[in-house]
Amino acid sequence: MTPTERHARPTEANIRELVYAFYDRVRADADLGPLFDSLLAGRWDEHLPKMCRFWSSIVLGAKSYRGNVQQAHDPVPGVEPRHFSRWLYLFLDTVEARFEPAAAVQFMEPALRIAQSLQLSRFGWDYTIPPEQQAILDQIAPRRHPKGHGHDLPERATGEPFPTRIIGRPVAADEDEGARESTH
């Protein structure tokens, strides 16, 4: 691939290229390099294939990754908000340089959502996601509902029942059955 060519769709091979290129940048980075090297010293050959499986599972649905992202990042000492910002910058920049926009979004949206989840878990639920990070997510994955709702669930009127039962048939089917029973 030349520097100006970008992949139209993710494959196992170009995901591997992305992961290795990204972590080369991480290792060379003044902020992230020492943090990652302190955790992965002597284990990079084990970590990088795991990250390839992780991104293949996320982007291609390969289901080859087994692990818990929260648990894997929980014991990382010294992680600060600036580390997340730098990691995201390097990752999104590496993705954008290697993939056409439609393919890049397949990496960017999950990366931003995972970062937010890790940040909230690490720094507490009252932590405010940096506005520039939220702006990127809003640009590539616009909210389906107005800001402030805190979720992407369908809107419903106050007091309206949940649209389906957790177990069993949809509410509408139960109502029809109830109406038939009451007429017999």
NORQUI-V857056 format. One record per residue. N is the residue number from 0. RES is the residue in one letter. SS is DSSP state (H for helix, E for strand, - for the rest). Layout:
# NORQUI-V857056
n=[N;N]
res=[RES;RES]
ss=[SS;SS]
This chain:
# NORQUI-V857056
n=[0;1;2;3;4;5;6;7;8;9;10;11;12;13;14;15;16;17;18;19;20;21;22;23;24;25;26;27;28;29;30;31;32;33;34;35;36;37;38;39;40;41;42;43;44;45;46;47;48;49;50;51;52;53;54;55;56;57;58;59;60;61;62;63;64;65;66;67;68;69;70;71;72;73;74;75;76;77;78;79;80;81;82;83;84;85;86;87;88;89;90;91;92;93;94;95;96;97;98;99;100;101;102;103;104;105;106;107;108;109;110;111;112;113;114;115;116;117;118;119;120;121;122;123;124;125;126;127;128;129;130;131;132;133;134;135;136;137;138;139;140;141;142;143;144;145;146;147;148;149;150;151;152;153;154;155;156;157;158;159;160;161;162;163;164;165;166;167;168;169;170;171;172;173;174;175;176;177;178;179;180;181;182;183]
res=[M;T;P;T;E;R;H;A;R;P;T;E;A;N;I;R;E;L;V;Y;A;F;Y;D;R;V;R;A;D;A;D;L;G;P;L;F;D;S;L;L;A;G;R;W;D;E;H;L;P;K;M;C;R;F;W;S;S;I;V;L;G;A;K;S;Y;R;G;N;V;Q;Q;A;H;D;P;V;P;G;V;E;P;R;H;F;S;R;W;L;Y;L;F;L;D;T;V;E;A;R;F;E;P;A;A;A;V;Q;F;M;E;P;A;L;R;I;A;Q;S;L;Q;L;S;R;F;G;W;D;Y;T;I;P;P;E;Q;Q;A;I;L;D;Q;I;A;P;R;R;H;P;K;G;H;G;H;D;L;P;E;R;A;T;G;E;P;F;P;T;R;I;I;G;R;P;V;A;A;D;E;D;E;G;A;R;E;S;T;H]
ss=[-;-;-;-;-;-;E;-;-;-;-;H;H;H;H;H;H;H;H;H;H;H;H;H;H;H;H;H;-;-;-;H;H;H;H;H;H;H;H;H;-;-;-;H;H;H;H;H;H;H;H;H;H;H;H;H;H;H;H;H;-;-;-;-;-;-;-;-;H;H;H;H;H;H;-;-;-;-;-;-;H;H;H;H;H;H;H;H;H;H;H;H;H;H;H;H;H;H;E;-;H;H;H;H;H;H;H;H;H;H;H;H;H;H;H;H;H;H;H;H;H;H;H;-;-;-;-;-;-;-;H;H;H;H;H;H;H;H;H;H;-;-;-;-;-;-;-;-;-;-;-;-;-;-;-;-;-;-;-;-;-;-;-;E;-;-;-;-;-;E;H;H;H;H;H;H;H;H;H;H;H;H;H;-]
